Amino acid sequence: MKCKICGQDNPTEARFCGNCGATLVVTIKPPSRAAVPSPSVVTPAVTVEYMGFWIRFAAAIIDGVILLLISYILILPLRFIYWPVIIPDIFLFWLYYWLFTGLKGQTPGKMVVGIKVVNYQGDRPGLGNAALREVIGKFISTVVLCIGFFWVAGDRQKQGWHDKIANTYVVKVETRR
């Protein structure tokens, strides 16, 4: 499927352009003329709402509280033996974000605020892209004075550096009626 914005060829199942991130329009061919007298072609447009900085920040606060509680419950006994237990904390945080994002596309904080992480096809990113986004991408976004996170506020598709690295987007969860 060719992107109407940049001309990039994309897989037929893609919902977003892999090059520019534009929403792709899916064309559904109607049944044969003999079966249906109307020859019109149905062209549903999939609209996606990219989520910005503040709602992501709210999700991060919720996840931070959850992680703080888990950390104190699991690692508190180790603190009495050896007080600088920062390595298990960092590993726990990475594991939490990596598994939830890779397997569900959402951490509990994102579930509460109604957002999710998707790849350019609109599906959950999977464990490989989630590792790229949550471990490597967020490390880079953090090391450079957290500019990679603030980038979301000014980006057209609301992508932080970690999203750009993994080719992911944070979108509003579609509510089922």
Helices and strands as residue ranges (DSSP letters): H 53-81, H 86-104, H 108-113, E 115-119, H 126-131, I 132-137, H 138-143, H 147-154, H 161-166, E 168-172
